Amino acid sequence: MARSRKVTVSTDAHGHTAGWAPTELEPPGRPEPDPTAAAFFDVDNTMMQGASIYWFARGLAARKYFTAGDLARFAWRQLRFRLLATEHAGDMTHAKEAALAFVEGWRVDDVERLTEEIFDELMAPRIWAGTRKLALRHLDEGMRVWLVSAAPVEIGRVIAARLGLTGAIGTVAEIVDGAYTGRLVGDLMHGAAKAEAVTQLAAVEGLTLSRCVAYSDSANDLPMLSAVGRAVAVNPDGVLLRTARERGWEVRDFRTGRRAARIAVPSTAAAGLLAGAVSAGVALHRRRQLR
C-alpha cells in the first residue's frame, strides 16, 4: 500500500489500531516539551462549535461539489446516526462499513488543501476561544497538545496545524496511490477507540497517562476522559455533566443561555461520526467524477 502522508499507525496486543499525525510545527518561544505529559482535546463542540466534518461538507457544497439537498441529507443522517450510536454504543459494524464512503476516490492532497481553505473560511470563526486558550496554556507549560477526532487523521492534522498544536489522532483511512479507497484501517476513532489510541500514543511517546489531561463535551468520550489523570468536561452534554459532578471533574462551559440551545442541534447533528455521510458522500463523489 502506498502512502503519501506522515501518519503513524500502531496496533496493540489486542489488535486495536490507532493513527496519529504530528503537525511538525515548532512554535517559537515555547519551552522544551515535557516528555511525559500531554493534553488531548476532542474537536466537535469541544474545540469548535459544531462538527469539523459538517463544516467541511458545507465548504464543499459552497464549491459546488454537491447540492444543498445532499448537505441536508448529510446533516440528517449525522443526527440519526448520533442517536443510534448513543443507544447502541457497542454496535459499530454498520458504521465501520460505511464510514469513509465520504472520501472514497479522493486524492489525499486535495482533501488536505480543501481542509486548509475551509478551515480558514468556516471553521476558524467557530473555534471556542476559551478552549483554544486552554490548549495554548498547555503548550506554554511545555506539554504537547493533540486533537482527537473521528474525522480522517489528515483533516485533524490540518486543523491542529492551523491552531498551532502538536498533532491529531484520527480515523485511519486506507490509501492506495495517494487516494482514499473508502476502507478503514482499524476502527472509527469513536468512544473506546479514542481511549485506546491515547493509550497507544502514550506508550510510543513515553507519556505518563496519570500526568495527562483530556477534554471533551460528550459522554461518548468517557473512556478517554477516564484514561488520563485529569479530565475536564467542556460544553458538556447532560450525561457528561452529571458524571463530571459525581467524579469531581472540572467543568468549563463557554456557551451562554440561548446561544447554547441554538448550537445544540447542529453540533450533535454532525457529531464526528462519519457513517452518517454515506448518502451525501456518494453523491459528492459521483458529481466530482463527472466534473
C-alpha positions in Angstrom: 0.0 0.0 0.0 1.5 3.4 -1.0 1.0 6.3 1.5 1.7 9.9 0.7 1.2 11.1 4.3 3.2 11.1 7.5 0.9 9.1 9.8 2.0 6.7 12.5 -0.2 3.6 12.5 0.0 1.5 15.7 -1.7 -1.8 16.5 -1.6 -3.0 20.1 -1.5 -6.6 21.5 -5.3 -6.7 21.4 -5.5 -5.8 17.7 -6.6 -2.2 18.3 -5.3 0.1 15.6 -4.7 3.8 16.0 -3.3 6.6 13.9 -1.8 9.9 14.6 -0.1 12.7 12.6 2.1 15.4 14.0 2.0 18.9 12.5 5.7 19.2 12.6 5.4 22.8 13.9 8.0 24.3 16.2 6.3 27.4 17.7 8.9 30.0 18.6 9.4 30.9 22.3 7.8 27.7 23.7 9.6 25.8 26.4 11.1 22.4 25.8 8.3 19.8 25.6 7.6 17.8 28.8 8.4 14.2 27.7 5.8 12.7 30.0 2.7 14.9 29.8 0.2 15.8 27.1 -3.3 17.2 26.7 -5.9 15.6 24.5 -8.8 17.7 23.1 -11.9 16.3 21.4 -12.8 18.5 18.4 -16.6 18.7 17.8 -18.3 21.1 20.3 -15.2 20.9 22.5 -12.6 22.8 20.3 -15.2 24.2 17.8 -18.9 24.9 17.6 -20.4 22.1 15.6 -18.5 19.3 13.8 -15.5 19.6 11.7 -16.8 17.2 9.1 -20.0 19.1 8.8 -18.3 22.4 8.2 -16.0 20.6 5.7 -19.1 19.4 3.9 -20.5 22.9 3.9 -17.4 24.2 2.3 -17.6 21.5 -0.4 -21.2 22.4 -1.1 -20.2 26.1 -1.5 -17.7 24.9 -4.1 -20.4 23.0 -5.9 -19.1 19.6 -5.2 -22.6 18.6 -4.2 -26.0 20.3 -3.7 -27.8 21.8 -0.7 -30.1 18.8 -0.8 -27.2 16.5 -0.4 -26.0 18.6 2.5 -29.4 18.4 4.2 -29.4 14.6 3.9 -25.8 14.6 5.3 -26.9 16.5 8.4 -30.0 14.4 8.9 -28.0 11.1 8.7 -25.4 12.5 11.1 -28.2 13.3 13.6 -29.8 9.9 13.1 -26.6 8.1 13.5 -25.7 10.1 16.6 -28.9 8.9 18.2 -28.4 5.3 17.2 -24.8 5.3 18.3 -25.8 6.6 21.7 -28.5 4.0 22.1 -26.4 1.1 20.7 -22.9 2.2 21.5 -21.4 -1.3 21.1 -22.9 -1.9 17.6 -20.5 -0.1 15.3 -20.5 -2.7 12.4 -22.6 -0.6 10.0 -20.6 2.5 11.0 -17.3 0.8 10.1 -18.6 -0.4 6.8 -20.0 3.0 5.7 -17.7 5.5 7.5 -15.4 6.6 4.7 -17.6 6.4 1.7 -17.4 10.2 2.1 -13.8 10.3 0.8 -13.7 7.3 -1.5 -11.7 8.1 -4.6 -10.4 11.5 -3.3 -6.8 12.4 -3.5 -5.2 12.9 -0.1 -3.5 16.1 -1.2 -6.9 17.5 -2.4 -8.6 16.8 0.9 -5.8 18.5 2.8 -5.8 21.5 0.5 -9.5 21.9 0.7 -9.5 21.4 4.5 -7.0 24.3 4.8 -9.2 26.6 2.7 -12.4 25.5 4.5 -10.9 25.8 7.9 -10.0 29.5 7.2 -13.5 30.2 5.8 -15.8 28.3 8.1 -14.1 26.6 11.0 -11.8 29.3 12.3 -14.7 31.6 13.3 -16.2 28.7 15.2 -13.3 27.8 17.4 -14.2 28.2 21.0 -11.8 31.0 22.2 -11.9 29.6 25.7 -10.9 26.1 24.7 -8.1 27.3 22.4 -6.7 29.3 25.3 -6.7 26.2 27.4 -4.7 24.4 24.7 -2.2 27.2 24.3 -1.8 27.3 28.1 -0.7 23.7 28.0 1.7 24.4 25.2 3.2 27.3 27.3 3.6 24.8 30.1 5.7 22.6 27.9 3.0 19.9 27.2 2.2 18.5 23.9 -1.4 19.1 22.7 -3.2 16.6 20.5 -6.6 16.8 18.9 -8.6 13.6 18.9 -11.3 13.3 16.2 -13.4 10.8 14.3 -12.6 12.6 11.1 -9.8 11.2 8.9 -6.5 11.9 10.6 -5.4 14.1 7.7 -8.3 16.5 8.4 -7.4 16.6 12.1 -3.8 17.3 11.3 -4.6 20.3 9.2 -6.9 21.7 12.0 -4.2 21.1 14.6 -1.6 22.8 12.4 -3.9 25.8 11.9 -4.3 26.1 15.7 -0.6 25.7 16.3 -1.0 22.4 18.2 1.2 19.3 18.2 -0.9 17.0 16.0 -4.0 14.9 15.7 -5.3 11.5 16.4 -8.0 10.4 14.0 -9.7 7.7 11.9 -7.2 6.0 9.6 -8.3 5.6 6.1 -6.7 3.2 3.7 -4.7 5.0 0.9 -3.6 3.5 -2.4 -1.6 5.5 -4.9 -2.3 8.7 -3.0 -6.1 8.3 -3.0 -8.6 7.1 -0.4 -10.1 3.6 -1.0 -13.1 4.2 1.2 -12.0 1.5 3.6 -10.9 1.8 7.2 -7.6 0.8 8.8 -8.7 -0.3 12.2 -11.7 1.3 13.9 -13.6 4.6 13.8 -12.0 7.0 16.3 -15.1 7.0 18.5 -15.9 6.0 22.1 -13.5 3.4 23.5 -11.3 3.7 20.4 -10.2 7.2 21.5 -9.0 5.8 24.8 -7.2 3.0 23.1 -5.5 5.5 20.7 -4.4 7.8 23.5 -3.0 4.8 25.4 -1.1 3.6 22.4 0.3 7.1 21.7 1.4 7.4 25.3 3.2 4.0 25.1 5.0 5.1 21.9 5.8 8.6 23.0 6.7 7.8 26.6 3.8 9.7 28.2 2.6 9.0 31.7 -1.1 8.9 31.5 -1.6 10.0 35.1 0.1 13.3 34.1 -2.0 13.8 31.1 -5.3 15.7 30.7 -8.3 15.2 28.4 -11.1 17.5 27.3 -14.5 16.6 25.8 -18.1 17.6 25.6 -19.6 14.2 25.2 -20.4 11.2 27.4 -19.2 9.1 24.4 -15.7 10.1 25.4 -15.9 8.9 29.0 -13.3 6.1 28.2 -10.8 8.7 27.1 -11.6 11.1 30.0 -11.2 8.2 32.4 -7.9 7.0 30.9 -5.9 10.1 32.0 -5.0 11.7 35.3 -7.2 14.8 34.8 -10.5 15.1 33.0 -12.3 18.3 32.0 -15.8 18.5 30.7 -16.1 21.3 28.1 -19.6 22.4 27.0 -20.8 19.0 28.4 -23.9 17.1 27.4 -26.3 16.1 30.2 -24.8 12.7 30.9 -21.3 14.0 30.9 -22.2 16.9 33.2 -23.8 14.5 35.7 -20.8 12.2 35.5 -18.3 15.1 35.9 -20.1 16.3 39.0 -20.2 12.8 40.5 -16.5 12.3 39.9 -15.4 15.8 40.8 -14.1 16.7 37.4 -13.6 20.3 36.3 -16.4 21.7 34.1 -15.8 24.5 31.6 -18.8 25.8 29.6 -18.2 28.5 27.0 -21.8 28.6 25.9 -24.4 31.1 27.3 -28.1 30.9 27.5 -29.9 30.9 24.2 -26.7 30.5 22.3 -26.1 27.1 24.0 -29.6 26.0 23.0 -29.2 27.3 19.5 -26.0 25.4 18.7 -27.0 22.2 20.4 -28.7 20.7 17.3 -26.0 21.5 14.7 -23.2 20.3 17.0 -24.9 17.0 17.6 -26.1 16.7 14.0 -22.5 16.2 12.9 -21.1 14.6 16.0 -17.8 13.5 14.4 -19.0 10.1 13.3 -18.5 9.7 9.5 -21.0 6.9 8.9 -23.8 9.4 8.5 -22.1 10.8 5.5 -22.9 7.9 3.1 -25.7 9.4 1.0 -24.1 12.8 0.7 -20.7 11.3 0.3 -21.7 9.0 -2.6 -23.5 12.0 -4.3 -20.4 14.1 -3.8 -18.1 11.5 -5.2 -20.3 10.9 -8.3 -20.6 14.6 -9.0 -16.9 15.0 -8.7 -16.3 12.2 -11.1 -18.5 14.0 -13.7 -16.7 17.3 -13.4 
